Amino acid sequence: MDGKGSPKFSLDPKSVFQNSALYREFLLEREEILKHKWHLSEQAGHDVGFEKGLLDWIVKHRAAWRASREKDIAKEKGVG
């Protein structure tokens, strides 16, 4: 905050990007994909690679994960 009680915003593009809701959602989704890739790799007994993990997660889990995230976001905003 500045001396007048207003929030102080950074004009640094990197800071703005990293603090954006879109970037935070990307990081959460990426974490889920990496967990899924790990589970697939454990089952296969070898690293299945990011692309296989990504595609499998999108087909099998992304829609439900997004729906859950949207509910969580609505609760945080006091909508739901």
Stockholm file with secondary structure:
# STOCKHOLM 1.0

chainA/1-80         MDGKGSPKFSLDPKSVFQNSALYREFLLEREEILKHKWHLSEQAGHDVGFEKGLLDWIVKHRAAWRASREKDIAKEKGVG
#=GR chainA/1-80 SS CCTTSCCCCCCCHHHHHHTSHHHHHHHHHHHHHHHHHHHHHHHHTSCCCHHHHHHHHIIIIIHHHHHHHHHHHHHHHTCC
#=GC SS_cons        CCTTSCCCCCCCHHHHHHTSHHHHHHHHHHHHHHHHHHHHHHHHTSCCCHHHHHHHHIIIIIHHHHHHHHHHHHHHHTCC
//
